Amino acid sequence: MEWHFDPNYKEQNIVKRVCAELGITQRELAERIGMSEGGLRSALSLGKITPQVEKACKMVLKIYELEKELENYKILQSALKSMIV
């Protein structure tokens, strides 16, 4: 999955971007990064996303991308095994 970051749009919100890319709610993202839903919503409403939250969001996205890549390799491995046998 490719992150659809628009460098020309400076006010894009990392939380909203990650939620949209992964198709998850802010509540689910908060759980994944070890925050309460209220804490994440509060940070969003105040416009105060800490560098730690930003990094955690990027890591969640990277993990998702790597899981998808691994899934694709497993499919390829299965196909190759069936061709050999």
Number of C-alpha atoms within 10 A of each C-alpha: 12 8 14 10 11 9 8 7 8 8 8 12 13 17 22 15 17 21 17 14 15 15 10 12 15 19 15 15 22 20 13 13 17 12 15 16 16 12 11 22 17 13 14 15 10 9 10 11 17 10 9 10 19 15 13 18 22 17 13 16 20 15 12 15 16 13 12 13 13 12 12 12 12 12 12 12 12 11 11 11 10 9 8 6 5
